[in-house]
Amino acid sequence: MSMWRIQYEVQGRMDFPLDMLRYDCSFPHGPDDVANIENRHVTRDSLKESRTVKLIRYADNKNWEPTYGRWSSFLWSVKFDSVQVTKVG
């Protein structure tokens, strides 16, 4: 069975919806993404600005997509042009 690495970016303001990591079975791409999730670099003034978090998921279906509507319900959005699918192994 083939495995696929699916990378995508989400963008939003305010608190990152941590439950979406579980829901979409994804994890942060790197340390900068972890910092953006944890709001380490976020100040009261910067909450007005959007921030981007790069996420990864491994799946056995290359057609898997993030749950766009659920991200939107948390006032975050999936950047449509950011979804990249790569075969692993």
Stockholm file with secondary structure:
# STOCKHOLM 1.0

chainA/1-89         MSMWRIQYEVQGRMDFPLDMLRYDCSFPHGPDDVANIENRHVTRDSLKESRTVKLIRYADNKNWEPTYGRWSSFLWSVKFDSVQVTKVG
#=GR chainA/1-89 SS CCEEEEEEEEEESSSCCTHHHHHTTCEESSHHHHHHHHTTTCCTGGGGSCEEEEEEEEESCTTCCCCHHHHHHTTEEECGGGCEEEEEC
#=GC SS_cons        CCEEEEEEEEEESSSCCTHHHHHTTCEESSHHHHHHHHTTTCCTGGGGSCEEEEEEEEESCTTCCCCHHHHHHTTEEECGGGCEEEEEC
//
